[in-house]
């Protein structure tokens, strides 16, 4: 395959201007206010474009938190005296000498800078010595971890000998620092976020002749106006733009440096290119890979034709490829080839008639709207078909086959849902999924004709409480009319198997086989697990806590909490089903639960059913004459059901009869169970009944028993009937009752 490399210049962004919301930052633990010493005046410095909050201004770019955050800040303050024995003010800011270094560290308690969020950046406050006769200049260094030796002299009185300490450090020396470079060249681990940044503090004004004057010198009046600074990142950022239409999957990104790359101090061996220490990174494939690499700026060795290069490893279908894009080529000149600091580079990958190409553009770091990309519409396939796979309840429904319906919940990664086939060979098809869709992926499976599969990711196996939906766009090119053609589809994936769902609802303690378009169901106040056994699905509003969907083994149902003695409550749910085995239909259903017990609906009788396995193990026995149940003190868990209390079962064949509940009440002071006791349904042959499952009561820490309680079962047979039972648990060290 012919791989082309070329460089396209767009916009060079040398100033940091991210616009972000303020984050709360603790600048000093004990005091957020600036404390001035005697003889000092406050200086306010606005640092624009950084405050630790990431922003997104375009789908192709995100400014990341570590690129706009200050965790450490040093402000070097220089005064207009040189390092010689003179009282005269120097000419030119480069000869200003260091007066003081102001320092800030996040959460530090010795800071002499108060740093607070302000607008889209920070406000730095500190104090300088009052002296109307002296000018000052400032250099900022943020987030660096290197140690440097500087000499400051705070005595700026006329006639002071500034050479007594060996000479104070000059402005020109600190301005020449390329912070991070030596540190990063030594070890990749030294490149961390937040990113290292530095800057002088210039101000600009227009002269009377209309020319622009820029200066770093601040007199007392200028200081009083405040200082505005834009920090410069000391690294370059490399992003990868790889639309789904390319069919290329990125796995690794590698940056190689040029021989004699001066910003590395000529670290490359003679006659050979050098791979820099921090250069290789395994990445997660995506349409846009932000910050695939941060890199120390590199110069190009134009004389020998050696340039920094990005190599991108990946696959096109099953073929492994490496694309290379160089930081050189038209319209670059010898002086601008290479990589610059504080610049975001985008490596654009395109697939033109089977020819995979990578080229580099420069983009604004903060926003991303200026990325220069080719119009590849005319290179797209002239048509594409979208065909659903078979099985798993997959098929097109509704809206003239614009909805791809996937009816099964659990799908292994790689399970195909649909095939997208092009009219032409080799030409790519534009396939667009939202960035946040993590349950679908597009895989290129053939090029003759160009074919893609819409597949499941491993995320689809997660338990979910709502169906998954996403809009998918397929883009082709109509050459006759010279325009793009965009077909949009809804991909709809169920969280439950809808294959056999229909409009009816199988009643439990009431008859819910109602065909009204807006039915209203009245529930009694009993809390029942799987109260509604249904042949359709219910979507319950987020705020409703007393009605919730549940699955027990292969049974789908809706559970209801107890409401006995409480006010009536209601909720409107959405019922969904598939009429006639295809399509998807919905209606609204109102469910009202009473708080008043109508004992006439209760079962006429009940029974106690012991766990037969536990009876055979000697862990439980029932003396019906004394209405007493005795259970062991140990040997079981809270998940073990020791006995059931059941009402009479009603036939489930033919037209179901409303199931009659029972009421079970334990003593008020009985707090034995770690799990709540709640009613549920049971199926006996072809009959449904209502029961309470009684779990094993595990002794809590520090209690050893024995203990006992009573419970009452209420039924109705012409009149309310209450039957009281005694429940005894032996000591916790007793494993049997025999």
PyMOL commands that set and color helices and strands:
alter all, ss='L'
color gray80, all
select helices_A, chain A and resi 65-67+93-95+171-175+181-186+188-190+220-225+244-246+262-264+302-304+377-379+458-461+579-581+599-601+612-616
alter helices_A, ss='H'
color red, helices_A
select strands_A, chain A and resi 5-8+40-48+55-58+61-63+72-79+97-105+114-118+121-129+136-142+197-200+203-206+212-215+227-230+232-233+235-242+248-257+274-282+288-296+309-316+319-326+344-352+355-363+384-388+394-397+403-406+416-422+430-432+440-447+450-456+468-478+483-493+505-506+520-523+528-534+537-539+547-552+555-560+569-577+585-593+606-610+620-623+628-631+641-647+650-651+663-666+679-684+687-695+707-716+720-729
alter strands_A, ss='S'
color yellow, strands_A
deselect
rebuild
show_as cartoon
